[in-house]
Amino acid sequence: MSEDLFLGFDLSTQQIKCIAIDANLKLVCQANVEFDVDTPEYKTKKGVYTNPTLNEVYAPVAMWIKAFDILLRKLRAAELDFSKVRSISGAGQQHGSVYWSSRAEELLAGLDPTLDLEPQLGPEAFSHEMSPNWQDHSTVAECDFIEEKIGGPDRLAEITGSKSHHRFTGPQILRVRHRHADRYEATSRISLVSNFFASLLLGKFAPLDVSDVCGMNLWDLEKGRFDRGLLALVAGGSGAETDELITKLGPVELDGGKDLGNISPYYVKKYGFPEDCIITPITGDNPATILALPLRPQDVIISLGTSTTLLISTPVYKPSPQYHMFNHPTTKGLYMGMLCYCNGALAREKIRDEINVLSEKCSEDTWYLFNKAVDEAEPLLPTTDGRKKLGIYFPLPEIVPDAPAGTWRFSVSNGKLETAKEDEKSWNIPRDDARAILESQNLSMRVRAAPMLSEGKPRRVYVVGGGSRNASICKVTGEVLGPTDGVYKLELGSNACALGSAYKALWSVKRSTDKAGEIETFEDFLASRWDESSMISKVDEGYREGVWENYGSVMDNFTEAEGLIMHQ
């Protein structure tokens, strides 16, 4: 058996993780660093700073570097044998941008192994010390400008796979150019979080990733290049300004398994990595998640983390302003369909806490009363006179739909939607909200994912992230989405990004090439090594006759309710 090891990192909003596997997909070691806990001097809350006045959410880049220092020490303390690491890949929180200074590559190339990374790079390596976070909503004017100039949300989605979004990197770069012109001018390279991390590992600037680049509102998916018209809008001119931005962004690597080069000598000398340990493209956290499983057509992954994200692998490029389309991170000819919601775990936790506050009984399981309320209620919370209840819960302004923060409750009677009154006695608040929020989150996904599913329902739903450990949450997902083969939990689902990254690192060096020169696809490679019995477990039966159809009867009402709150 080979002793080679393969590392997958995940630089997410609240922590950085690492998983080490062997060539048989067996977990060897894992570790994580929580930013709020392990780097308290930065005083972040849930990994970020917020400026509510300007709707800004951002993170200090130096904190990520220091956390990486700590993570490597934790891995060494866990006795991970760095000398056996053959290749490394990873995932970065999507859309965030890092602004390197003119001295950055010199500093990366000259790292001193007797010192940690952070003191050597921050702040001199960066022209702008903060990275906008995916929760940022400060770019309303920039998004409106781009969509108006390009011909509207449908046209922008046709080109880039997505309509304009506050968090996407193109509008964020435009805002930096507007508000911090001196910092923009001083920037030699703009990286996404993904290739920023790859640059740390290589000791030089890494190219953008073929999938993660699609989260910028700048990349033409079908033509496989940056759209100069969009670049000109962000750069402030179609000539030299656009050329300058192209230089700042750097190249895009189209092969997700490409050998980008050997690891920086810094890690060889400081930690004992082998000199020939290769770095492969690091992708976004959502693209990495779909690599944690050998997905078949019509399979869906739902990440139940801080945000809620639905992912589909499809050979059909069918863009829409209602969802996102990305290049697949490893397989040419495939695309990743994605829905992403700000109000995921935090919204569910808010209702959980409201239920717990009203209870005189305490339980060690903080989800006990929430789950009890979910399990004891019937689908759509029918009233004695036959009305069905719908709720929409956005503690934060939402991405999909583009809606303000707030809570709205409705009832449906004989196909007609009615807004619930403030003192509506048919609603048992907050107990009814427990089931209603889960139904609302899943109905939104069902409405928008339908065009990407040939039969309107998926074959399987795989759940990952913290919420995947909650059986009640998984049950409602099965009831609303109705997967024909059930709902499955990935056993390492809370680390799906890092796990998918580790699989990608393995595939990049072990993939075969046949006599015709065809490279083994990631899907075939992973399926040949996949042991379903140990990797996943079934957590819900999925499709229930009559129940799925019952939810289908209110989909138009739900869409109408979203329209009402969007235009308030």
ZALO-957922 format. One line per 5 residues: number of its first residue (from 1); their letters; for each residue z, x, y of C-alpha. Coordinates in steps of 0.05 Angstrom, whole numbers, plus 32768, in hexadecimal, padded with zeros to 4 digits. Layout:
% ZALO-957922
NUM	A	Z:X:Y  ...
//
This chain:
% ZALO-957922
1	MSEDL	8000:8000:8000  7FEE:8019:8045  8029:802C:8070  8002:801E:80B0  8023:7FF1:80E3
6	FLGFD	8002:7FC4:8117  8024:7FAE:8157  801B:7F6E:817F  803C:7F68:81C3  8046:7F29:81ED
11	LSTQQ	8054:7F30:8237  8067:7EE9:8248  8089:7EC6:8283  80D1:7ECF:826D  80CF:7F0A:823D
16	IKCIA	80A7:7F40:821B  80A4:7F41:81CF  8088:7F6D:8198  8079:7F60:814F  8067:7F96:811D
21	IDANL	8042:7F83:80DD  8024:7FAA:80A3  7FDE:7FA4:8087  7FF3:7F68:805C  800B:7F3F:8098
26	KLVCQ	8053:7F4B:8085  8084:7F4C:80BF  80A4:7F91:80C5  80CA:7F8F:8107  80D1:7F65:8146
31	ANVEF	80F6:7F6B:8188  80F7:7F4B:81CC  8111:7F56:8213  8123:7F1B:8240  8116:7F29:8289
36	DVDTP	8150:7F01:82A6  8181:7F1F:8274  8169:7F67:8269  8150:7F76:82AF  8183:7F50:82D9
41	EYKTK	8179:7F7D:8316  8138:7F59:8325  815E:7F17:832C  8126:7EEC:8310  8131:7EA6:82F5
46	KGVYT	810B:7E98:82B5  80E3:7ED7:82C3  80C9:7EC6:8308  80D8:7EBE:8352  80C8:7E7D:8375
51	NPTLN	80B9:7E6C:83BD  80BA:7E1F:83BF  80A4:7E1D:8408  8060:7E3C:83F6  805F:7E24:83AD
56	EVYAP	805E:7E6D:8397  8074:7E87:8353  806F:7ED1:8345  808E:7F0B:831F  809C:7F55:832F
61	VAMWI	806C:7F82:8308  80A1:7FB9:8306  80CE:7F8B:82DE  809B:7F85:82A7  8094:7FD1:82A4
66	KAFDI	80DF:7FDB:82A0  80E4:7FA5:826A  80AE:7FCA:8242  80D9:8009:8247  8114:7FE2:822B
71	LLRKL	80EA:7FC2:81F4  80D2:8005:81DA  811A:801D:81D7  812E:7FDE:81B1  80F6:7FE9:817F
76	RAAEL	810C:8031:8175  8154:8019:816B  813A:7FE8:8137  811D:8026:8113  80D5:8013:811B
81	DFSKV	80AD:8050:8106  807D:8059:8140  8059:8091:811A  803B:805C:80EB  801D:8030:8122
86	RSISG	7FD2:8030:8118  7FBD:8000:814F  7FDA:7FD4:8186  7FC4:7F93:81A6  7FE8:7F60:81CF
91	AGQQH	7FEA:7F22:81FB  7FF9:7F17:8244  800C:7ED8:826B  7FCA:7EBD:8283  7FAE:7EBC:82CA
96	GSVYW	7FE0:7EEC:82E9  7FC2:7F26:8310  7FDA:7F6D:831B  7FC3:7F96:8357  7FBE:7FE1:834A
101	SSRAE	7FBF:8014:8382  7F8F:804E:838C  7FC2:807C:836B  7FCB:8051:832D  7F9E:8073:82FC
106	ELLAG	7FB7:80B7:8311  7FFE:80A0:8304  7FEC:8080:82C1  7FCA:80C0:82A9  8004:80ED:82BE
111	LDPTL	803F:80C9:82A0  807A:80F7:8290  8097:80E8:824A  80DC:80FF:825F  80E0:80C3:828F
116	DLEPQ	80DA:8078:8287  809B:8054:829E  80B7:8029:82D7  80D0:8062:8304  808D:8085:82FE
121	LGPEA	8061:8049:830D  8086:801A:833C  8078:8010:8374  8044:8046:8381  8014:802E:834B
126	FSHEM	800D:7FEA:836B  7FF0:7FD1:83AD  8012:7F8E:83A3  8054:7F8F:837D  8054:7F46:8367
131	SPNWQ	8028:7F21:8334  8019:7ED7:833F  8033:7EAE:8305  800E:7E76:82E0  8041:7E44:82FD
136	DHSTV	802A:7E54:8344  800E:7E1A:836D  8001:7E3E:83AF  7FB5:7E40:83AC  7FA2:7DF8:83BD
141	AECDF	7F76:7E0D:83F7  7F55:7E44:83CF  7F46:7E16:8394  7F29:7DE1:83C2  7EFE:7E15:83E5
146	IEEKI	7EE1:7E31:83A4  7ED2:7DEC:8386  7EB2:7DD2:83C6  7E85:7E10:83CE  7E70:7E13:8385
151	GGPDR	7E5F:7DC9:837F  7E9D:7DA6:8365  7ECC:7DA9:8329  7E96:7D96:82F6  7E69:7DCF:830D
156	LAEIT	7EA1:7E01:830D  7EB6:7DEC:82C6  7E6D:7DF1:82B0  7E6B:7E3A:82C6  7EB1:7E53:82B7
161	GSKSH	7ECC:7E23:8283  7F00:7E06:82B3  7F04:7DE2:82F5  7F2B:7E06:832C  7F75:7E0E:831C
166	HRFTG	7FAD:7E28:8349  7FC2:7E5C:8315  7F7D:7E78:8306  7F72:7EBF:831D  7F36:7EB4:834A
171	PQILR	7F5A:7E86:837A  7F97:7EB4:8376  7F6F:7EF1:8389  7F50:7ECA:83C3  7F96:7EB8:83DC
176	VRHRH	7FAD:7F01:83D8  7F6F:7F16:8400  7F80:7EE1:8434  7FCB:7EEC:843A  7FD0:7F37:8429
181	ADRYE	7F8E:7F54:8440  7FAA:7F9A:8445  7FC4:7F98:83FE  7F81:7F7E:83E5  7F5C:7FB6:8408
186	ATSRI	7F8D:7FE9:83EA  7F80:7FCF:83A3  7F56:7FFB:8376  7F59:7FCE:8339  7F6D:7F86:832C
191	SLVSN	7F85:7F7A:82E5  7F9A:7F3D:82C0  7FDF:7F42:829F  7FBB:7F50:825E  7F93:7F8D:8272
196	FFASL	7FCB:7FA4:82A0  7FF4:7FAC:8260  7FBA:7FCD:823C  7FB5:7FFE:8276  7FFF:8010:826E
201	LLGKF	7FF1:8021:8225  7FB0:8047:8231  7FC7:806F:826E  7F88:8058:8292  7F68:8018:82AA
206	APLDV	7F56:7FE9:8271  7F1C:7FB8:8274  7F26:7F6D:827A  7F28:7F45:8239  7EED:7F18:8226
211	SDVCG	7F1A:7EDA:821E  7F4F:7EE6:8254  7F1A:7EF1:8289  7F07:7EA8:8281  7F49:7E95:82A3
216	MNLWD	7F31:7EAE:82E7  7EFE:7E79:82FD  7ECE:7EB3:8307  7EAE:7EBF:82C3  7E6E:7E9D:82AC
221	LEKGR	7E7C:7E8D:8263  7E35:7E7F:824D  7E15:7EBA:8272  7E4E:7EEA:825F  7E58:7F08:82A4
226	FDRGL	7E7B:7EFD:82E6  7E5A:7EC8:8312  7E46:7EEA:8353  7E49:7EAA:837A  7E92:7E9F:8367
231	LALVA	7EA2:7EE8:8373  7E84:7EE3:83B9  7EB1:7EA8:83CA  7EEF:7ED0:83B6  7ED7:7F12:83D4
236	GGSGA	7EC2:7EF4:8417  7E79:7F08:8414  7E3E:7F0D:83E4  7E2C:7F56:83F1  7E5A:7F92:83F5
241	ETDEL	7E97:7F65:83F0  7E81:7F49:83AC  7E70:7F8F:8393  7EB5:7FA7:83A8  7ED7:7F6F:8382
246	ITKLG	7EAD:7F7E:8344  7EC6:7FC6:8348  7F0E:7FAF:8351  7F09:7F82:8313  7EE8:7FB6:82E8
251	PVELD	7EC2:7FAC:82A7  7ECC:7F75:8273  7ED0:7F88:8229  7EAA:7F55:8200  7EC2:7F6D:81BC
256	GGKDL	7F09:7F54:81AF  7F13:7F89:8179  7EF8:7FC4:81A1  7F1A:8008:819D  7F2B:8013:81E6
261	GNISP	7F46:8058:81D9  7F84:807B:81BF  7FCA:806D:81D8  7FE1:8096:8214  8000:80DA:8204
266	YYVKK	803E:80C0:8227  8050:8094:81EB  803D:80C9:81B9  806E:80FB:81D7  80A6:80CA:81EA
271	YGFPE	80A6:809C:81AE  807E:80BE:8177  8041:8092:8174  8007:80B4:8151  7FD2:80D3:817E
276	DCIIT	7F9C:80A8:815D  7FC0:8065:8166  7F8B:8039:8186  7F92:8004:81BC  7F67:7FC5:81B4
281	PITGD	7F5A:7F92:81EB  7F98:7F6A:81FE  7F88:7F21:8209  7FAB:7EE5:8229  7FE7:7EC3:820A
286	NPATI	7FC0:7E84:81F8  7F85:7EA7:81D9  7FB6:7ED2:81B1  7FD8:7E94:8197  7F9A:7E7A:8174
291	LALPL	7F97:7EBD:814F  7FDA:7EAF:812D  7FB7:7E80:80FB  7F74:7E7E:80D5  7F5D:7E3F:80F9
296	RPQDV	7F29:7E11:80DB  7EFC:7DE1:8102  7F23:7DA6:811F  7F66:7DCB:811A  7F93:7DCB:8157
301	IISLG	7FCC:7DF8:816D  8000:7DDD:819C  802F:7E0F:81BD  8070:7DED:81CF  808C:7E21:81FE
306	TSTTL	809E:7E22:8248  8059:7E04:8252  8037:7DD7:821E  7FF4:7DF1:8208  7FC0:7DD4:81D8
311	LISTP	7F8C:7E03:81BB  7F4D:7DF4:8192  7F1B:7E25:8175  7ED4:7E08:817A  7E8C:7E21:8176
316	VYKPS	7E77:7DEE:81AB  7E78:7DFF:81F5  7E86:7DBB:8215  7EA8:7DC8:8257  7ECD:7D93:827F
321	PQYHM	7EFC:7D92:82BB  7F2E:7D70:828C  7F3C:7DAF:8263  7F2C:7DF9:825E  7EF8:7E1E:8235
326	FNHPT	7F01:7E69:8228  7EDB:7E9C:8200  7EFC:7EA6:81BC  7F24:7EE7:81BE  7F04:7F05:817F
331	TKGLY	7EC9:7EDD:8167  7E86:7ED9:818B  7E69:7E93:818A  7EAD:7E71:8189  7ED2:7E54:81C4
336	MGMLC	7F1A:7E42:81D0  7F27:7DFD:81EC  7F6A:7DF9:8211  7F97:7DC7:8234  7FD1:7DE5:825A
341	YCNGA	800C:7DBF:8279  8042:7DDA:82A7  8074:7DA4:8291  8083:7DB8:824A  80C7:7DCD:8231
346	LAREK	80E7:7DCA:8276  80D5:7D80:827D  80F0:7D70:8238  812F:7D97:8245  813B:7D71:8286
351	IRDEI	813D:7D2E:8261  8167:7D4D:8229  819A:7D64:825D  819B:7D1F:827E  81AB:7CFF:823B
356	NVLSE	81E1:7D31:822B  8203:7D29:826F  820D:7CDF:8263  822B:7CE8:821E  8275:7CF0:8211
361	KCSED	8267:7D11:81CE  8254:7D5A:81CD  822B:7D7B:8196  821D:7DC4:8189  81D4:7DAE:8182
366	TWYLF	81BF:7D9F:81CA  8182:7D79:81B0  81A9:7D4A:8182  81AD:7D0E:81B1  8166:7D18:81CA
371	NKAVD	814B:7D1A:8183  8176:7CDE:816F  8158:7CB6:81A8  8111:7CCA:8193  811B:7CBB:8149
376	EAEPL	813C:7C78:8153  8107:7C5D:8182  80C5:7C3D:816D  8082:7C58:8185  8075:7C44:81CE
381	LPTTD	80BC:7C27:81D3  80A7:7BDD:81CD  80D0:7BA9:81F1  80E5:7B66:81D4  80AC:7B44:81F9
386	GRKKL	8078:7B75:81DD  806E:7BA4:8218  8062:7BEE:8209  8081:7C24:8233  8060:7C62:8250
391	GIYFP	8080:7C99:8279  8067:7CD7:829D  8097:7D0F:82AC  8086:7D49:82DA  80C3:7D70:82F4
396	LPEIV	808F:7DA2:830E  804B:7D93:832D  801B:7D8D:82F2  7FDA:7DB1:82E2  7FBC:7D7C:82B5
401	PDAPA	7FB6:7D4B:82D6  7FBB:7D6A:831C  7FF8:7D41:8330  8037:7D48:8359  807D:7D4F:833D
406	GTWRF	809F:7D0E:832B  80B2:7CDB:82F6  808B:7C9B:82EA  8098:7C62:82B9  8067:7C2B:82A5
411	SVSNG	8060:7BF2:8274  8022:7BD7:8252  801B:7B8D:8243  7FDB:7B6F:8226  7FB5:7BAD:823A
416	KLETA	7FCD:7BAB:8282  7FF3:7BE5:82A2  802F:7BD5:82CE  805C:7C05:82F4  80A5:7BFF:82E1
421	KEDEK	80D5:7BED:8319  810E:7C1B:832D  8141:7BEC:830D  8115:7BDB:82D1  8147:7BC2:829E
426	SWNIP	8118:7BC9:8263  811D:7C15:826A  815B:7C35:824D  815C:7C73:8279  8160:7CAC:8265
431	RDDAR	8162:7C9A:821B  811C:7C7A:821A  8101:7CB6:8240  810C:7CE3:8203  80D6:7CC2:81DA
436	AILES	80AC:7CB0:8217  80A5:7CF8:822F  808E:7D10:81EA  805C:7CD7:81E5  8044:7CE5:822B
441	QNLSM	8038:7D2F:821E  8013:7D21:81DE  7FEA:7CE7:81FA  7FD2:7D15:8232  7FBB:7D47:81FE
446	RVRAA	7F9A:7D12:81D3  7F72:7CF5:820E  7F58:7D39:8222  7F4D:7D5A:81DF  7F24:7D1F:81C3
451	PMLSE	7EE1:7D3B:81DC  7EEE:7D7C:81B6  7F00:7D57:8175  7EC6:7D38:814E  7EF0:7CFF:8131
456	GKPRR	7F23:7CF7:816A  7F5B:7D13:813F  7F67:7D5A:8126  7F67:7D71:80DE  7FA9:7D97:80E7
461	VYVVG	7FD8:7DA3:8121  7FFE:7DE5:8120  803B:7DE9:814D  8057:7E29:8169  8089:7E3C:819E
466	GGSRN	80D2:7E28:81A7  80C4:7DDD:81A1  80A5:7DE6:815C  80EB:7DEC:813F  80FB:7DA4:8155
471	ASICK	80E8:7D72:811E  80EB:7D36:814D  80BA:7D56:817E  808B:7D67:8144  8090:7D1F:8129
476	VTGEV	8077:7D00:8169  803F:7D32:816D  8029:7D1C:8127  802E:7CD2:813A  8005:7CD7:817A
481	LGPTD	7FD0:7D0B:8168  7FCA:7CF4:811F  7FB3:7D34:80FC  7F95:7D1F:80B9  7FB6:7D59:8093
486	GVYKL	7FF8:7D5A:80B8  8020:7D85:80E9  8032:7DCC:80D5  8063:7DFE:80F3  8052:7E47:80F4
491	ELGSN	808F:7E6B:80D8  808C:7E9F:810F  8075:7E6B:8140  80A3:7E80:8178  8080:7EC3:8177
496	ACALG	8038:7EAA:816D  801A:7ED2:81A6  8037:7F14:818D  8025:7F02:8145  7FDD:7EF1:8156
501	SAYKA	7FD9:7F32:817D  7FF3:7F5A:8142  7FBF:7F39:8115  7F8A:7F4C:8148  7FA1:7F94:8148
506	LWSVK	7F9B:7F95:80FC  7F56:7F74:80FC  7F3C:7FA5:8130  7F44:7FE1:8101  7F3E:7FC0:80BC
511	RSTDK	7F03:7F91:80C7  7EC8:7FA0:8099  7E7E:7FA6:80A8  7E4B:7F8E:8074  7E08:7FAE:8064
516	AGEIE	7DE5:7F84:8098  7E14:7F9F:80CD  7E3B:7F5E:80D5  7E84:7F68:80E7  7EB8:7F40:80C2
521	TFEDF	7ED0:7F07:80EE  7F19:7F01:8100  7F1C:7EBD:80DD  7F02:7ED7:809B  7F2D:7F15:80A0
526	LASRW	7F6D:7EEF:80AC  7F5E:7EB8:8078  7F55:7EED:8042  7F9C:7F06:804E  7FBE:7EC4:8060
531	DESSM	7FF5:7EA8:8032  7FFC:7E60:804A  803A:7E52:8020  8062:7E87:8045  8042:7E83:8089
536	ISKVD	8047:7E39:809B  806E:7DFB:8088  805C:7DB2:808F  808A:7D8F:80C0  8069:7D4A:80C7
541	EGYRE	8038:7D1F:80A0  800B:7D14:80DC  7FDD:7CD8:80DC  8000:7C96:80CF  7FD3:7C59:80C8
546	GVWEN	7FE0:7C28:8100  800B:7C58:8129  7FD2:7C84:8140  7FA9:7C46:8151  7FE5:7C29:8177
551	YGSVM	7FE6:7C66:81A4  7F9B:7C61:81AB  7FA3:7C1B:81C8  7FC7:7C37:8206  7F9B:7C74:8214
556	DNFTE	7F74:7C51:824B  7FB6:7C38:8269  7FD1:7C7F:8267  7F93:7C9A:828A  7F9B:7C63:82BE
561	AEGLI	7FE5:7C77:82C8  7FD1:7CC0:82D4  7F9E:7CA9:8307  7FD2:7C82:832D  8001:7CBE:8334
566	MHQ	7FC9:7CEE:8346  7FB7:7CC4:8382  7FFD:7CB8:839D
//
